[in-house]
Amino acid sequence: MPFAHKIALIIALMFLCSFPVRAELRIAVLDFELNDITLNPRIPEEVERTASLKPLLEERLVAEGGYRIVPLAPDAQENATKSFGYLWDHPDEAAVLGKTAGAEFVIVGRVNKPSFLFVYFFARLIDVRTQKMIGEFAVEIKGQQKKITPKGIENLAGQIDAKLQTLRHSQ
């Protein structure tokens, strides 16, 4: 390789190395809880859809921001949940779950279903280090929920990613 090419390669490598390497943030996503207050609560289709939200959100977070999803032990969330909404209301306890899994952030999700016509997807972002909620996000889903659910989760992931990007840039 000619000397000029070597110099150009060295300069290019120095330029590329001057950019900070983006570390993957480690996130634990909890199973969403279903708060169904309709006249016919907990129909199997709604329970099934609620169970599908965690993997959908995990996929979108990886696609949106390249985050590393940290799995929890299979029964960890169930053992930490003392009652419905407990981890939602106690970010410190959710943070303990995340810390044991090696996560930096935990996402606690909830589905509120006040009507068969629409639902709300909620998520709270918990900082494991401080054990505090640092963001709360909401998406309303109307219409054919099977078709709209992935789009709603995509919107929720976008909101979470925007918050995490803001945190990343402020450090």
Secondary structure, DSSP 8 states (H G I E B T S, - for coil): --HHHHHHHHHHHHHHHTS------EEEE---EEEE-SSSTT-HHHHHHHHHHHHHHHHHHHHHH--EE----TTHHHHH--STTHHHH-HHHHHHHHHHHT-SEEEEEEEEESSSSEEEEEEEEEETTTTEEEEEEEEEEES-HHHHHHHHHHHHHHHHHHHHHHHHHH-
